[in-house]
Amino acid sequence: MTWFRLHDDAVHRLETWQAPDERQERLRLDFLTHLRTHPDAMSKSGPPAHLTGSVIVLDEDGGSALLTLHRRAREWFQFGGHFEPDDHSVWHAATREAREESGIADISALPEIVQLDRHMLDGDFGRCREHLDIRFAAVTSHATESAVSTESIDVRWWPVHALPDGTRDELRPLVDAGLRLLHR
């Protein structure tokens, strides 16, 4: 039953979200089609292409982003991951992942979707082949103590104008989307 609640929440959020541009609108429609085609699209054990949730964490002035060096991918990313059966919503799952992976217990993502991303996975990710990622943004103090989780090699603040070398191309647009939301 829980997967149905998450599935319904994802559909509702995507149906009501106003995409900021044509590319994001195409992804929004692709995600909705995928959800309608795959009732198990919220579960990691569902289809090899499934939904995930993530959060870009920014400091109060928007000058820095807190990122994780992912243990499997060996790249810097925002915090995020798979849904779990006891997650109450897509937003709840993304916030949970940000808390678990950053070690910051009081992080809470803003409720609005900031970006969608669909990407193939390289490396040893089991049956996971593609993530359809629903992304949020959160704000916390740069002075807040973070911790490295078992899924990470490192967690570090990066200036938004000097993101780490080797980050995937979508990290810059994600940071910009998060900043636009924060400055509204």
trRosetta pair geometry for C-beta under 8 A, 3 or more apart (Angstrom, degrees):
i j d omega theta_ij theta_ji phi_ij phi_ji
1 4 5.7 -55 -162 30 43 114
1 5 6.8 43 146 -20 71 100
2 5 5.5 -50 -155 30 40 113
2 6 6.6 35 151 -13 69 103
2 85 4.3 92 82 -174 146 76
2 86 6.5 -51 -146 -82 155 32
2 87 7.6 113 171 50 115 60
3 6 5.7 -55 -150 41 36 109
3 7 6.0 41 150 -24 68 107
3 39 7.9 85 129 150 117 80
3 40 6.7 -4 169 -125 148 60
3 42 5.4 166 -156 68 83 122
3 43 5.7 -23 -120 -51 130 110
3 85 6.6 -47 -53 -117 77 78
4 7 5.4 -52 -143 37 32 115
4 8 6.2 32 156 -18 65 106
4 39 7.8 -9 -99 -176 75 103
5 8 5.9 -55 -147 38 27 109
5 9 6.3 29 153 -20 63 108
5 88 7.4 -61 135 -159 133 44
5 89 7.9 -85 143 -83 97 54
6 9 5.5 -54 -146 37 31 113
6 10 6.3 33 155 -20 65 104
6 42 4.4 134 110 -171 122 159
6 83 5.5 110 -166 -178 156 151
6 87 6.0 59 -92 85 122 105
6 89 7.1 162 -115 -133 66 25
6 90 6.7 116 -159 -63 81 69
6 93 7.4 50 -130 -33 122 138
7 10 5.9 -55 -151 34 28 110
7 11 6.5 27 153 -17 63 106
7 35 6.3 150 -160 -161 86 105
7 39 6.4 8 -131 -163 162 61
7 41 7.0 104 -116 54 99 88
7 42 5.1 -122 -70 -21 73 131
8 11 5.7 -53 -147 37 32 111
8 12 6.2 31 155 -19 66 107
9 12 5.8 -55 -146 38 30 111
9 13 6.2 28 157 -17 65 108
9 89 4.6 -158 -165 -138 157 76
9 90 5.3 -173 120 -12 113 90
10 13 5.9 -56 -144 38 28 109
10 14 6.1 20 160 -12 65 112
10 31 7.6 -119 165 158 110 115
10 35 6.0 -169 105 -107 120 144
10 41 8.0 -125 85 95 159 110
10 42 6.4 -169 -12 -88 144 110
10 51 6.1 16 -130 174 155 174
10 90 5.2 111 -85 -63 75 132
10 134 6.9 -147 -132 -38 95 154
11 14 6.1 -65 -146 43 26 105
11 15 6.0 25 158 -20 65 111
11 32 6.6 90 -132 -128 73 82
11 35 5.5 -174 -79 131 90 152
11 36 7.9 95 -110 -63 120 77
12 15 5.9 -57 -142 37 26 110
12 16 6.3 4 166 -1 63 114
13 16 6.4 -73 -146 47 23 96
13 17 5.9 33 158 -39 65 111
13 90 5.8 -90 8 40 158 142
13 91 7.8 165 -97 -37 147 94
13 113 6.2 116 164 -39 112 122
13 134 7.1 63 108 -157 140 147
14 17 5.7 -44 -134 20 30 117
14 28 5.5 166 -166 -159 94 84
14 31 5.4 -140 -126 97 152 122
14 32 5.3 -172 121 -69 135 93
14 35 7.5 163 36 0 151 149
14 113 7.8 58 -90 -35 57 164
14 134 7.7 -100 -70 -105 97 124
15 32 6.8 98 -71 -107 74 131
17 28 6.3 -150 81 -125 114 131
17 112 7.8 127 -123 -163 96 76
17 113 5.0 -13 -121 42 141 132
19 22 7.9 102 121 -93 127 10
19 24 3.9 177 -164 110 107 101
19 25 3.9 180 73 -72 152 65
19 27 7.6 149 -123 55 136 88
19 28 4.9 -124 -61 -18 127 140
19 116 7.8 -45 -115 11 105 119
20 24 5.6 48 44 38 71 153
20 177 7.4 -171 17 -125 153 101
20 180 7.8 63 -114 109 159 159
21 24 5.2 90 55 16 72 102
21 25 7.0 -129 102 -8 36 93
22 25 5.5 -54 -145 35 32 114
22 26 6.5 36 155 -21 65 101
23 26 5.8 -52 -154 32 31 111
23 27 6.7 28 150 -14 63 105
24 27 5.5 -52 -149 39 36 112
24 28 6.2 45 150 -26 66 102
24 115 6.9 -101 -114 -140 120 62
24 116 5.8 127 -148 34 79 101
25 28 5.4 -47 -146 31 33 117
25 29 6.5 30 155 -14 64 104
26 29 5.9 -58 -151 40 31 108
26 30 6.2 34 150 -21 65 108
27 30 5.4 -53 -144 38 34 115
27 31 6.2 37 156 -22 67 103
27 116 4.2 172 125 100 132 128
27 117 7.4 -20 -151 -85 155 19
27 118 6.0 -167 -133 -14 106 109
28 31 5.9 -53 -150 33 27 111
28 32 6.6 25 152 -16 62 106
28 116 6.1 173 -68 -5 63 158
29 32 5.7 -53 -148 37 33 111
29 33 6.4 36 153 -20 65 104
30 33 5.7 -54 -148 36 31 111
30 34 6.3 32 153 -20 65 106
30 118 6.7 -47 108 -47 142 153
30 132 7.6 -151 116 -129 101 125
31 34 5.6 -55 -149 36 31 113
31 35 6.3 32 153 -19 65 105
31 51 7.2 76 -152 -96 104 110
31 116 6.3 -107 -35 -152 140 143
31 118 7.8 -154 -70 -69 88 113
31 132 5.4 150 -111 173 91 131
31 134 7.6 96 -147 -72 156 96
32 35 5.7 -53 -147 36 32 112
32 36 6.4 29 155 -17 65 107
33 36 5.8 -59 -148 39 30 109
33 37 6.1 24 155 -15 66 112
34 37 5.8 -61 -144 42 28 108
34 38 5.9 -22 171 26 67 112
34 41 5.6 125 140 -128 93 153
34 49 6.9 -96 -145 119 134 114
34 51 7.7 145 109 -54 128 94
34 132 6.1 172 75 -50 163 168
35 38 6.8 -75 -126 61 21 76
35 41 5.3 -124 -106 53 54 148
35 51 7.4 23 -81 -40 96 134
37 41 7.8 78 72 -55 73 129
38 41 3.9 102 98 -57 112 98
38 46 6.2 103 166 169 119 124
38 47 5.0 -68 -134 -8 149 132
38 50 7.6 -119 125 -104 147 76
40 43 5.1 -48 -179 34 84 116
40 45 7.5 -68 170 93 124 72
40 46 3.4 178 130 -117 94 109
40 47 6.7 131 86 -16 96 76
40 50 7.8 -54 125 -115 71 118
41 46 5.5 -161 -90 133 20 156
41 47 6.3 -15 -101 28 68 109
41 49 7.8 -19 -137 108 94 71
41 50 5.2 178 -168 -134 56 72
41 51 5.5 66 142 -7 92 99
41 132 7.6 -12 176 43 115 135
42 46 6.8 94 49 -16 38 150
42 50 6.9 155 -102 -175 3 105
42 51 5.5 -26 -107 54 53 116
42 83 5.0 -37 172 55 89 153
43 46 4.0 116 66 -28 88 100
43 50 6.5 -88 72 -154 40 149
43 82 7.9 41 -164 -174 33 112
43 83 6.9 -83 -89 72 39 105
44 50 6.4 -178 -104 79 32 154
44 82 4.3 5 -64 -147 114 150
44 83 7.5 -173 -31 50 82 65
44 128 6.7 -42 -156 -74 86 109
45 127 7.8 60 -128 65 47 139
46 50 4.9 120 70 -101 111 130
47 50 5.7 154 65 -65 73 87
48 127 5.6 -113 -105 159 84 81
48 128 6.5 146 -160 -139 64 22
48 129 3.9 23 161 17 114 113
48 130 6.5 68 127 21 82 83
49 129 6.2 -54 -62 75 67 93
49 130 3.8 -10 -109 70 89 114
49 131 7.6 -150 -150 -64 62 16
49 132 6.5 65 169 -27 90 103
50 82 7.7 32 104 -126 123 96
50 128 7.3 -84 33 -123 105 85
50 130 7.8 129 14 83 47 69
50 131 7.1 -28 71 -118 59 54
50 132 6.9 -123 127 26 19 96
51 83 6.9 25 96 -16 94 123
51 90 7.8 -58 149 -120 133 113
51 131 7.6 74 -149 -166 20 67
51 132 4.8 -49 -97 77 62 99
51 133 7.5 144 -160 -90 59 27
51 134 6.5 16 -168 -10 108 104
52 80 5.9 92 148 151 109 112
52 81 6.0 -94 -157 167 113 18
52 82 5.7 -61 -114 -87 90 44
52 83 7.3 -154 -121 -25 43 77
52 131 4.6 -19 9 -158 128 114
52 132 7.0 145 18 67 73 46
52 133 4.8 -26 72 -103 97 75
52 134 7.4 -175 88 23 45 69
53 80 5.8 -148 106 -150 45 102
53 81 7.4 -17 59 60 66 40
53 83 6.6 77 0 -72 109 84
53 90 5.4 168 -89 -175 133 75
53 91 7.6 -160 -158 -89 145 17
53 93 4.6 111 39 98 146 104
53 94 3.5 -108 151 -69 114 88
53 97 6.4 163 90 11 90 138
53 133 7.1 148 -100 -157 18 69
53 134 5.2 -25 -108 67 73 92
53 135 7.6 162 -161 -86 53 34
53 136 7.3 14 -176 -1 96 106
54 77 7.7 -77 -151 158 144 108
54 78 5.0 101 161 100 118 114
54 79 6.3 165 -156 92 80 44
54 80 2.4 -48 -100 -70 85 150
54 81 7.4 99 -85 -13 81 39
54 94 5.8 -57 17 -137 6 101
54 97 6.7 -74 -110 96 51 144
54 98 7.8 110 -167 -64 49 90
54 133 5.4 -1 8 -170 116 118
54 134 7.6 156 25 79 67 45
54 135 5.1 -21 71 -110 91 78
54 136 7.3 -178 95 29 43 71
55 78 6.0 -159 86 165 36 114
55 79 5.3 -16 59 68 89 95
55 80 6.3 156 11 -71 59 90
55 94 5.0 125 -47 162 95 100
55 95 6.7 82 -56 -89 147 42
55 97 6.9 160 9 80 103 98
55 98 4.0 -26 52 -69 140 130
55 107 7.4 129 123 153 156 127
55 109 4.7 -120 -113 -89 124 119
55 135 7.2 158 -88 -161 27 66
55 136 4.9 -25 -104 75 78 91
55 137 6.7 136 -160 -113 73 16
55 138 5.1 22 179 -5 126 111
56 65 6.2 -38 -177 -146 96 118
56 78 4.3 -72 -86 -113 64 134
56 114 7.1 -83 30 71 115 150
56 135 6.7 35 -14 -179 96 113
56 136 7.7 -165 23 94 68 43
56 137 5.2 -25 65 -111 90 75
56 138 7.5 175 83 26 42 69
56 174 5.2 162 -60 147 143 105
56 175 6.0 -162 -172 -91 148 53
56 177 7.8 115 27 72 148 92
56 178 4.4 -110 85 -57 129 150
57 65 6.6 122 78 -163 58 64
57 66 4.1 -31 88 50 119 107
57 78 7.2 148 2 -148 71 86
57 79 6.5 33 -19 9 113 116
57 98 6.2 137 -61 -156 114 120
57 102 6.4 64 -25 -90 164 152
57 104 7.8 118 -140 42 155 146
57 107 6.5 -46 -112 -138 123 135
57 137 7.8 153 -90 -164 27 58
57 138 5.0 -23 -109 71 72 100
57 139 7.5 152 -161 -96 63 18
57 140 6.0 -13 -170 19 110 109
58 62 5.5 7 170 -116 133 55
58 64 7.0 146 -155 84 60 49
58 65 5.6 -34 -97 -100 68 68
58 66 7.7 -152 -77 8 20 80
58 137 6.4 -1 4 -171 112 106
58 138 7.3 164 26 83 68 47
58 139 5.6 -32 75 -104 83 69
58 160 7.5 17 -128 -70 104 126
58 175 7.5 123 -84 -147 112 78
58 178 5.5 160 -30 138 130 128
58 179 6.8 151 -112 -79 162 70
58 182 6.3 -89 78 -47 147 157
59 62 7.0 -134 71 -43 67 15
59 63 6.1 -37 63 51 118 76
59 64 4.6 36 2 55 122 95
59 65 7.9 -121 -6 -71 78 28
59 66 7.7 107 -51 -33 79 94
59 139 7.1 61 -179 -157 14 76
59 140 6.9 -58 -111 78 53 54
59 141 6.6 36 -145 -162 88 23
59 142 4.1 13 -121 -60 141 90
59 157 7.1 33 -44 -138 121 125
60 139 5.9 83 -94 179 52 116
60 140 7.9 -90 -49 106 76 16
60 141 6.3 5 -26 -101 112 55
60 142 7.4 -95 14 -17 85 87
62 160 6.7 -25 158 -9 69 154
62 179 5.0 92 -157 -126 126 95
62 182 5.6 168 -81 93 115 145
62 183 6.9 1 -57 -56 161 99
63 142 7.9 -20 68 -71 101 138
63 159 6.4 -38 161 -139 80 75
63 160 6.2 -145 -174 10 28 104
64 142 5.7 77 51 -109 139 114
64 157 4.5 17 168 -176 134 106
64 158 6.3 152 -157 74 80 33
64 159 5.7 -54 -99 -99 76 39
64 160 6.3 -145 -99 -29 19 80
65 78 7.8 -67 175 -95 119 84
65 157 7.2 150 76 -152 31 60
65 158 5.5 -24 62 61 83 89
65 160 5.5 94 -20 -87 101 81
65 163 7.1 1 47 -104 131 96
65 175 5.4 -77 -64 -116 149 114
65 178 7.7 103 -108 72 113 150
66 79 7.9 -1 107 -25 97 111
66 102 6.2 54 134 -127 136 123
66 140 7.3 -15 -5 55 144 116
66 146 6.3 165 -158 -72 133 154
66 155 6.7 19 179 177 96 93
66 156 7.4 -175 -146 98 61 24
66 157 5.4 -36 -92 -92 69 66
66 158 7.8 153 -98 15 21 74
67 76 4.5 38 147 -177 138 103
67 77 6.4 150 -162 70 95 23
67 78 6.6 -67 -119 -84 75 38
67 155 7.3 -174 93 -148 39 56
67 156 6.4 -22 61 64 80 69
67 157 7.9 124 15 -115 74 20
67 158 5.6 -1 10 4 121 121
67 163 7.8 93 -38 -149 154 90
67 164 7.0 -135 78 4 155 121
67 167 7.9 -65 -151 -105 158 127
67 171 7.9 24 -112 -150 135 131
68 76 7.0 155 79 -148 33 59
68 77 5.9 -31 65 64 84 77
68 78 7.6 39 22 159 92 12
68 79 5.8 86 -7 -85 128 73
68 101 5.5 -51 -66 161 159 117
68 102 7.3 -115 -62 -82 113 65
68 148 8.0 135 -137 -130 94 69
68 149 7.6 -14 -137 31 139 101
68 151 7.5 28 161 102 144 95
68 152 4.4 -90 -169 -111 108 131
68 154 7.3 165 -156 88 50 50
68 155 5.1 -20 -103 -100 74 79
69 74 7.2 4 175 -150 90 39
69 75 7.3 -162 -148 107 62 15
69 76 5.5 -35 -92 -88 64 68
69 152 5.9 101 65 -167 61 87
69 153 4.3 -61 101 60 113 99
69 154 4.1 35 21 46 124 88
69 155 7.5 -131 13 -65 76 37
69 156 7.5 30 -24 11 101 105
70 73 4.2 24 92 43 130 101
70 74 6.8 -77 80 -23 77 18
70 75 5.8 -3 37 58 108 63
70 76 7.5 171 -2 -104 82 16
70 77 5.3 28 -36 15 118 121
70 151 6.9 -33 -142 151 69 87
70 152 6.4 -61 -106 -109 31 66
70 153 7.5 14 84 5 14 92
71 74 7.6 -1 175 -66 19 59
71 150 7.6 -32 -27 147 156 49
71 151 5.5 -142 10 177 116 38
71 152 5.8 -136 -38 -103 89 10
71 153 5.5 139 -93 -43 65 80
72 123 5.7 149 159 124 93 141
72 124 6.4 -123 -155 69 112 81
72 125 6.6 110 147 -81 150 78
72 151 7.9 -40 -5 -163 94 77
73 77 7.1 55 69 -28 144 129
73 121 7.9 -99 -91 -153 110 85
73 122 7.3 93 -130 67 86 84
73 123 6.1 -168 -102 23 55 152
74 153 7.5 38 -116 -9 61 144
75 166 6.0 -140 -127 137 86 100
75 167 6.5 125 179 -117 101 45
75 168 6.4 61 159 -31 149 89
76 158 7.4 58 179 -31 153 152
76 163 7.5 -175 98 177 141 90
76 164 4.5 97 2 51 156 136
76 166 7.1 105 13 88 95 92
76 167 5.0 -52 68 -92 102 96
76 171 7.1 47 101 -111 93 159
77 80 7.3 -95 142 32 119 97
77 167 7.7 154 -77 -140 47 92
77 168 7.6 23 -95 17 86 112
77 171 7.2 -130 -121 -93 48 113
78 135 7.1 71 79 -140 158 112
78 171 7.3 170 -28 -126 89 84
78 174 6.3 -110 -31 140 137 148
79 97 5.5 164 147 129 92 89
79 98 4.2 116 92 -110 138 59
79 100 7.9 156 -174 64 123 72
79 101 4.2 171 -140 72 108 131
79 102 5.6 -62 -72 -40 152 97
80 94 6.2 -18 -118 -135 91 78
80 97 4.9 65 -131 124 31 150
80 98 7.3 8 -70 -62 57 72
80 101 7.7 -54 -3 11 25 154
80 133 6.6 61 144 -147 156 117
80 135 7.5 -59 -82 -108 152 76
81 97 4.6 175 28 -126 91 131
81 101 7.5 146 -18 -47 119 132
81 151 7.5 -65 -74 -151 140 169
83 87 5.3 -105 -160 32 84 148
83 90 7.5 -56 -95 -112 122 59
83 93 4.8 -37 -115 -129 74 159
84 87 5.1 116 59 -26 73 99
84 93 6.8 165 23 -121 75 103
84 96 7.6 -84 24 104 120 156
87 90 7.8 69 143 -86 130 22
87 92 5.1 160 -168 96 82 108
87 93 3.9 17 -147 -73 152 95
87 96 6.5 -120 -108 9 101 146
88 92 4.4 77 52 -5 86 168
89 92 4.4 104 49 2 76 102
89 93 7.0 -138 93 -4 43 84
90 93 5.9 -55 -152 35 30 111
90 94 6.5 28 153 -16 64 106
90 134 5.4 -12 177 86 132 151
91 94 5.9 -58 -149 37 30 109
91 95 6.3 29 154 -16 66 109
91 109 6.1 -151 -163 79 83 120
91 111 5.8 -6 -123 -133 153 64
91 136 6.4 93 -128 -72 75 153
92 95 5.8 -59 -149 40 28 111
92 96 6.2 33 152 -23 65 106
93 96 5.5 -51 -146 34 31 114
93 97 6.4 32 155 -19 64 104
94 97 5.8 -52 -150 35 31 112
94 98 6.5 32 152 -19 64 105
94 109 5.4 -1 107 -11 111 163
94 134 7.0 -104 -62 95 132 90
94 135 7.6 144 -135 -135 143 31
94 136 4.9 114 125 19 153 123
95 98 5.7 -54 -149 35 33 112
95 99 6.4 32 153 -18 66 105
95 107 6.8 -176 -158 112 78 85
95 108 5.7 9 -138 -136 129 51
95 109 4.7 -129 -79 7 86 99
95 136 7.5 -34 -58 76 73 152
95 138 7.4 118 -114 -76 78 135
96 99 5.8 -58 -151 37 30 110
96 100 6.2 26 155 -16 67 109
97 100 5.8 -56 -142 39 30 109
97 101 5.9 10 167 -5 67 116
98 101 6.4 -65 -135 47 22 98
98 102 5.7 1 172 -1 63 122
98 104 7.6 -40 143 62 86 101
98 107 4.9 -114 124 115 116 141
98 109 6.4 138 3 -53 151 101
98 138 6.0 107 174 8 166 151
99 102 6.6 -67 -130 47 17 95
99 103 7.9 104 176 -67 49 3
99 104 6.4 -110 -128 79 57 59
99 105 5.9 54 -154 -127 110 34
99 107 5.4 -168 -80 51 71 104
100 149 6.0 60 147 -106 73 152
101 149 4.8 -91 -128 10 47 143
101 151 6.0 -55 -114 62 99 123
101 152 6.3 108 -163 -34 90 125
101 155 7.5 156 149 -93 75 126
102 107 6.1 60 61 -20 144 153
102 146 5.0 -73 180 -140 79 106
102 147 7.3 89 144 45 39 62
102 149 7.8 -11 -11 -27 18 111
102 155 6.1 142 -132 -154 57 147
103 145 7.4 -68 114 124 115 77
103 146 5.1 116 58 -173 106 52
103 147 2.7 127 -94 38 169 95
103 148 7.2 -10 -29 2 133 20
103 149 6.7 -170 -52 -57 87 82
103 155 7.1 -179 14 43 110 167
104 107 4.6 78 101 -32 111 108
104 140 6.0 19 168 -142 158 169
104 144 5.5 47 -122 148 126 130
104 145 7.5 160 -93 82 84 52
104 146 5.7 -41 -45 -104 101 73
104 147 7.9 169 -41 15 57 81
106 140 7.6 132 89 -117 86 115
107 138 5.1 56 -173 158 97 155
107 140 5.6 -55 -100 -58 86 133
108 138 6.3 159 82 -131 30 115
109 136 3.8 52 -178 125 135 138
109 137 6.6 126 -152 72 84 25
109 138 4.5 -79 -98 -65 53 99
110 114 7.8 75 69 -50 114 109
110 136 6.2 -176 59 -177 66 99
110 137 5.4 -2 28 73 113 79
110 138 6.6 -178 -11 -91 72 48
110 139 7.6 47 -42 -5 106 92
110 181 6.3 170 79 148 155 133
110 182 8.0 -162 -29 -81 153 70
111 136 7.7 -44 -143 -136 9 126
112 136 7.3 138 81 -131 45 84
112 181 6.2 -172 79 -138 127 131
113 116 7.0 14 172 -55 128 81
113 134 5.9 -71 -122 -170 114 92
113 135 6.8 86 -162 67 75 53
113 136 6.5 -77 -115 -84 40 69
114 135 5.5 -71 62 110 88 93
114 136 6.0 113 3 -138 99 26
114 137 4.8 65 -38 -24 152 103
114 174 7.3 89 110 -157 117 67
114 177 4.4 128 161 135 99 110
114 178 5.3 38 -179 -80 165 58
114 180 7.7 144 -152 61 101 96
114 181 5.2 -84 -107 -27 108 143
115 135 4.4 -14 65 63 82 129
115 170 7.9 160 147 180 143 109
115 173 6.8 134 -127 127 151 96
115 174 5.4 -129 46 -114 157 71
115 177 4.4 107 -51 81 115 172
115 178 7.9 -63 -7 -45 115 72
116 132 7.5 -9 -171 -179 101 76
116 133 6.9 153 -161 83 51 61
116 134 6.2 -19 -108 -106 78 54
116 135 6.8 -170 -85 15 27 93
117 131 7.8 21 101 104 87 96
117 132 8.0 173 89 -156 45 37
117 133 4.6 -11 63 59 89 111
117 135 6.4 44 3 -26 103 127
117 170 5.2 87 -125 -177 139 160
117 174 7.3 -35 -44 -75 137 114
118 130 6.8 16 -176 175 85 108
118 131 7.2 -172 -142 93 46 52
118 132 5.1 -5 -105 -109 88 68
118 133 7.3 -175 -79 18 36 75
119 130 6.9 -178 93 -151 33 70
119 131 5.8 -6 58 56 79 90
119 133 7.1 -4 18 -1 99 119
119 168 7.3 27 -133 176 155 158
119 170 7.1 -118 -64 4 132 146
120 129 6.7 -30 -147 161 77 71
120 130 5.3 -37 -103 -99 54 84
121 125 4.5 -31 143 20 145 158
121 128 5.6 31 24 122 160 96
121 129 6.0 -154 38 -161 100 23
121 130 6.6 -149 -4 -79 86 30
121 131 6.6 80 -53 -14 106 96
125 128 4.2 -76 140 70 112 107
125 129 7.5 163 83 -75 119 31
128 131 7.1 18 -176 -61 114 87
135 174 6.1 -88 171 -137 161 110
135 177 7.5 77 103 91 127 141
137 177 7.4 -162 -53 110 125 81
137 178 3.6 148 -108 -134 131 94
137 181 5.3 156 36 66 145 139
137 182 6.6 -110 133 -47 145 97
139 182 6.4 117 -71 -117 123 122
140 144 4.9 -48 154 15 115 154
141 144 4.6 121 68 -31 85 94
142 157 6.1 62 -147 -119 89 158
146 155 4.7 -122 134 120 130 132
147 155 6.8 51 92 37 19 145
148 152 5.0 -132 -159 89 81 112
148 153 7.2 -56 -155 129 130 15
148 154 6.1 -51 -103 -120 124 25
148 155 5.2 -168 -88 0 66 100
149 152 5.1 80 52 14 74 103
149 155 7.7 73 2 -47 75 128
152 155 5.8 43 142 -53 159 87
158 162 6.7 -134 177 92 89 72
158 163 5.5 76 137 -123 139 50
158 164 5.8 -93 -113 -33 149 84
159 162 4.4 38 71 38 109 96
159 163 7.8 -120 82 -57 57 45
160 163 6.9 6 -153 -58 36 90
160 175 5.3 168 -144 171 103 136
160 179 7.0 90 -162 -64 162 134
163 167 5.4 -52 143 14 117 153
163 171 5.9 162 177 121 153 125
163 172 6.4 -144 19 -81 154 77
163 175 6.9 -147 -74 -22 133 156
164 167 5.5 111 73 -41 79 105
167 171 4.1 -51 157 25 127 154
167 172 7.5 128 101 -36 127 77
168 171 5.7 118 65 -21 68 96
169 172 7.1 -50 -176 24 46 104
169 173 7.8 27 142 2 70 107
170 173 5.6 -59 -155 47 56 107
170 174 5.7 60 147 -28 81 106
171 174 5.6 -57 -146 37 31 114
171 175 6.4 32 157 -19 66 104
172 175 6.0 -53 -149 35 30 109
172 176 6.4 28 153 -16 63 108
173 176 5.4 -55 -145 40 35 114
173 177 6.2 39 154 -23 68 103
174 177 5.7 -51 -146 34 31 112
174 178 6.4 32 153 -18 63 105
175 178 5.7 -55 -151 37 31 113
175 179 6.3 31 152 -19 65 107
176 179 5.6 -55 -147 37 32 112
176 180 6.4 37 153 -23 65 101
177 180 5.7 -49 -150 30 32 113
177 181 6.7 31 152 -16 62 103
178 181 5.8 -56 -154 35 33 110
178 182 6.4 28 152 -17 66 109
179 182 5.6 -57 -144 39 34 110
179 183 6.0 21 161 -12 68 112
180 183 6.2 -67 -143 43 25 102
180 184 6.8 41 155 -42 61 98
181 184 6.0 -44 -157 6 32 116
